[in-house]
Amino acid sequence: MRRPKRPMFLARAPYRRRRLRDAARLLPVFGIALLILPLLWVDDGAERRLSSSDVIYFFVLWTLLIVVAALFAPGLRSGDDADDETD
């Protein structure tokens, strides 16, 4: 006996949960890339010193990463993962 065909498209809730999970996995990668960005701001021939604007940038970025992770957290916590594990 043949198994019934699975629908071609996923339901909205599992699809959004998966995309949110993917975004949460990529958040540290984007965070590290943005933290390294001030190293590229060096002028040619100048010594690299940590300026106050760099420190402010680091703390603002750090705070934004924490806020984004906190916004992702409720969506990652909710829902059944049983239907996601079968795929």
MDAnalysis code that builds the backbone (N, CA, C; Angstrom):
import MDAnalysis as mda
import numpy as np

u = mda.Universe.empty(261, n_residues=87, atom_resindex=np.repeat(np.arange(87), 3), trajectory=True)
u.add_TopologyAttr("name", ["N", "CA", "C"] * 87)
u.add_TopologyAttr("resid", np.arange(1, 88))
u.add_TopologyAttr("resname", ["MET", "ARG", "ARG", "PRO", "LYS", "ARG", "PRO", "MET", "PHE", "LEU", "ALA", "ARG", "ALA", "PRO", "TYR", "ARG", "ARG", "ARG", "ARG", "LEU", "ARG", "ASP", "ALA", "ALA", "ARG", "LEU", "LEU", "PRO", "VAL", "PHE", "GLY", "ILE", "ALA", "LEU", "LEU", "ILE", "LEU", "PRO", "LEU", "LEU", "TRP", "VAL", "ASP", "ASP", "GLY", "ALA", "GLU", "ARG", "ARG", "LEU", "SER", "SER", "SER", "ASP", "VAL", "ILE", "TYR", "PHE", "PHE", "VAL", "LEU", "TRP", "THR", "LEU", "LEU", "ILE", "VAL", "VAL", "ALA", "ALA", "LEU", "PHE", "ALA", "PRO", "GLY", "LEU", "ARG", "SER", "GLY", "ASP", "ASP", "ALA", "ASP", "ASP", "GLU", "THR", "ASP"])
u.atoms.positions = np.array([
    [0.839, -1.174, 0.000],
    [0.000, 0.000, 0.000],
    [0.892, 1.248, 0.000],
    [0.571, 2.203, -0.826],
    [1.377, 3.415, -0.953],
    [1.041, 4.396, 0.158],
    [2.077, 5.071, 0.588],
    [1.871, 6.139, 1.572],
    [1.240, 7.327, 0.880],
    [0.376, 8.034, 1.579],
    [-0.214, 9.223, 0.945],
    [0.871, 10.269, 0.698],
    [0.701, 10.998, -0.389],
    [1.679, 12.032, -0.722],
    [1.635, 13.148, 0.306],
    [2.801, 13.638, 0.607],
    [2.897, 14.771, 1.528],
    [2.568, 16.045, 0.774],
    [2.015, 17.010, 1.448],
    [1.721, 18.262, 0.753],
    [3.013, 18.916, 0.251],
    [2.906, 19.618, -0.840],
    [4.081, 20.226, -1.437],
    [4.615, 21.376, -0.581],
    [3.731, 22.088, 0.048],
    [4.132, 23.228, 0.856],
    [3.905, 22.928, 2.333],
    [4.755, 23.515, 3.163],
    [4.615, 23.349, 4.604],
    [3.552, 24.296, 5.147],
    [3.047, 23.950, 6.296],
    [2.138, 24.862, 6.981],
    [2.926, 26.086, 7.434],
    [2.221, 27.170, 7.679],
    [2.908, 28.418, 8.025],
    [3.677, 28.342, 9.337],
    [3.079, 27.773, 10.352],
    [3.721, 27.761, 11.673],
    [5.047, 27.002, 11.673],
    [5.095, 25.756, 11.175],
    [6.400, 25.073, 11.160],
    [7.420, 25.764, 10.263],
    [6.954, 26.324, 9.140],
    [7.870, 27.021, 8.240],
    [8.488, 28.227, 8.927],
    [7.670, 29.021, 9.591],
    [8.192, 30.199, 10.294],
    [9.091, 29.806, 11.451],
    [8.744, 28.713, 12.145],
    [9.582, 28.247, 13.255],
    [10.953, 27.824, 12.739],
    [10.974, 27.152, 11.596],
    [12.259, 26.746, 11.011],
    [13.090, 27.954, 10.585],
    [12.450, 28.928, 9.945],
    [13.188, 30.120, 9.517],
    [13.697, 30.898, 10.718],
    [12.915, 30.953, 11.791],
    [13.357, 31.627, 13.007],
    [14.546, 30.888, 13.617],
    [14.488, 29.570, 13.592],
    [15.606, 28.771, 14.099],
    [16.857, 28.998, 13.248],
    [16.691, 29.094, 11.937],
    [17.828, 29.377, 11.051],
    [18.419, 30.756, 11.337],
    [17.552, 31.740, 11.554],
    [18.030, 33.090, 11.869],
    [18.767, 33.100, 13.204],
    [18.280, 32.343, 14.172],
    [18.956, 32.282, 15.466],
    [20.325, 31.622, 15.346],
    [20.455, 30.658, 14.445],
    [21.754, 30.017, 14.234],
    [22.742, 30.953, 13.546],
    [22.240, 31.832, 12.695],
    [23.115, 32.759, 11.973],
    [23.452, 34.016, 12.774],
    [22.717, 34.287, 13.831],
    [22.950, 35.495, 14.622],
    [24.390, 35.604, 15.147],
    [24.989, 34.555, 15.706],
    [26.392, 34.689, 16.144],
    [27.366, 34.964, 15.002],
    [27.094, 34.405, 13.837],
    [27.980, 34.632, 12.687],
    [27.928, 36.100, 12.277],
    [26.706, 36.650, 12.170],
    [26.573, 38.063, 11.833],
    [27.163, 38.944, 12.936],
    [26.986, 38.541, 14.182],
    [27.542, 39.305, 15.294],
    [29.056, 39.373, 15.239],
    [29.691, 38.250, 14.971],
    [31.153, 38.231, 14.884],
    [31.623, 39.076, 13.702],
    [30.929, 38.965, 12.575],
    [31.307, 39.769, 11.407],
    [31.186, 41.257, 11.713],
    [30.128, 41.649, 12.417],
    [29.961, 43.060, 12.763],
    [30.952, 43.521, 13.834],
    [31.382, 42.614, 14.714],
    [32.390, 42.975, 15.709],
    [33.778, 43.133, 15.088],
    [34.047, 42.414, 14.027],
    [35.342, 42.516, 13.349],
    [35.394, 43.743, 12.445],
    [34.256, 44.265, 12.075],
    [34.171, 45.385, 11.148],
    [35.051, 46.587, 11.521],
    [35.155, 47.004, 12.795],
    [36.027, 48.145, 13.111],
    [37.497, 47.913, 12.770],
    [37.925, 46.673, 12.673],
    [39.311, 46.417, 12.282],
    [39.564, 46.831, 10.836],
    [38.514, 46.893, 10.035],
    [38.655, 47.304, 8.637],
    [38.640, 48.818, 8.475],
    [38.354, 49.547, 9.540],
    [38.280, 50.999, 9.480],
    [39.645, 51.669, 9.582],
    [40.718, 50.902, 9.643],
    [42.059, 51.444, 9.828],
    [42.494, 52.201, 8.576],
    [43.013, 53.395, 8.785],
    [43.583, 54.155, 7.674],
    [44.930, 53.551, 7.300],
    [45.299, 53.684, 6.048],
    [46.584, 53.158, 5.599],
    [47.718, 53.946, 6.251],
    [48.678, 53.219, 6.798],
    [49.844, 53.842, 7.401],
    [49.629, 54.320, 8.824],
    [48.457, 54.188, 9.355],
    [48.198, 54.643, 10.723],
    [48.230, 53.450, 11.671],
    [48.683, 53.702, 12.883],
    [48.655, 52.662, 13.900],
    [47.226, 52.447, 14.354],
    [46.926, 51.223, 14.720],
    [45.567, 50.912, 15.170],
    [45.483, 51.107, 16.675],
    [44.617, 52.022, 17.073],
    [44.336, 52.246, 18.493],
    [42.843, 52.128, 18.688],
    [42.450, 51.649, 19.815],
    [41.027, 51.531, 20.126],
    [40.512, 52.892, 20.545],
    [39.641, 53.461, 19.753],
    [39.112, 54.787, 20.063],
    [37.793, 54.663, 20.818],
    [37.343, 55.780, 21.341],
    [36.098, 55.762, 22.104],
    [34.907, 55.421, 21.223],
    [34.943, 55.825, 19.965],
    [33.830, 55.477, 19.074],
    [33.776, 53.974, 18.816],
    [34.942, 53.312, 18.785],
    [34.959, 51.859, 18.632],
    [34.351, 51.167, 19.849],
    [34.661, 51.667, 21.021],
    [34.111, 51.084, 22.257],
    [32.598, 51.280, 22.299],
    [32.142, 52.448, 21.929],
    [30.697, 52.700, 21.886],
    [30.045, 51.775, 20.873],
    [30.665, 51.600, 19.714],
    [30.151, 50.693, 18.683],
    [30.023, 49.273, 19.234],
    [31.056, 48.785, 19.920],
    [31.021, 47.428, 20.470],
    [29.867, 47.258, 21.451],
    [29.678, 48.219, 22.353],
    [28.629, 48.077, 23.359],
    [27.234, 48.223, 22.759],
    [27.069, 49.100, 21.777],
    [25.763, 49.229, 21.116],
    [25.450, 47.955, 20.338],
    [26.433, 47.430, 19.623],
    [26.229, 46.193, 18.880],
    [25.937, 45.027, 19.822],
    [26.653, 44.947, 20.913],
    [26.449, 43.895, 21.906],
    [25.023, 43.966, 22.456],
    [24.572, 45.170, 22.757],
    [23.214, 45.352, 23.263],
    [22.182, 44.955, 22.208],
    [22.404, 45.343, 20.961],
    [21.474, 44.977, 19.895],
    [21.421, 43.469, 19.675],
    [22.548, 42.796, 19.763],
    [22.558, 41.341, 19.614],
    [21.782, 40.669, 20.747],
    [21.900, 41.201, 21.954],
    [21.147, 40.665, 23.086],
    [19.650, 40.871, 22.881],
    [19.266, 42.051, 22.398],
    [17.848, 42.347, 22.164],
    [17.288, 41.438, 21.070],
    [18.026, 41.262, 19.987],
    [17.551, 40.394, 18.903],
    [17.434, 38.950, 19.388],
    [18.386, 38.479, 20.162],
    [18.307, 37.124, 20.702],
    [17.111, 36.984, 21.645],
    [16.829, 38.022, 22.422],
    [15.667, 37.989, 23.316],
    [14.368, 37.985, 22.519],
    [14.348, 38.654, 21.364],
    [13.153, 38.636, 20.526],
    [12.964, 37.275, 19.863],
    [14.043, 36.582, 19.558],
    [13.964, 35.254, 18.959],
    [13.533, 34.190, 19.972],
    [13.859, 34.374, 21.227],
    [13.676, 33.339, 22.240],
    [12.242, 32.823, 22.377],
    [11.227, 33.667, 22.457],
    [9.874, 33.109, 22.604],
    [9.442, 32.253, 21.414],
    [9.812, 32.631, 20.229],
    [9.457, 31.849, 19.052],
    [10.179, 30.518, 18.985],
    [11.369, 30.457, 19.548],
    [12.123, 29.212, 19.558],
    [11.611, 28.258, 20.623],
    [11.044, 28.804, 21.662],
    [10.580, 28.012, 22.787],
    [9.236, 27.356, 22.512],
    [8.389, 27.988, 21.710],
    [7.025, 27.513, 21.536],
    [6.909, 26.516, 20.399],
    [5.814, 25.776, 20.417],
    [5.495, 24.882, 19.304],
    [5.969, 23.459, 19.522],
    [5.360, 22.570, 18.771],
    [5.747, 21.161, 18.799],
    [6.920, 20.949, 17.866],
    [7.931, 20.296, 18.347],
    [9.074, 19.968, 17.502],
    [8.942, 18.576, 16.915],
    [7.890, 17.856, 17.288],
    [7.711, 16.495, 16.810],
    [7.504, 16.469, 15.303],
    [6.725, 17.419, 14.786],
    [6.500, 17.416, 13.343],
    [7.739, 17.891, 12.583],
    [8.611, 18.665, 13.207],
    [9.833, 19.100, 12.552],
    [10.881, 17.994, 12.492],
    [10.872, 17.126, 13.472],
    [11.889, 16.084, 13.544],
    [11.659, 14.982, 12.516],
    [10.440, 14.819, 12.046],
    [10.165, 13.738, 11.102],
    [10.658, 14.032, 9.699],
    [10.911, 15.305, 9.368],
    [11.349, 15.664, 8.016],
    [12.800, 15.363, 7.786],
])
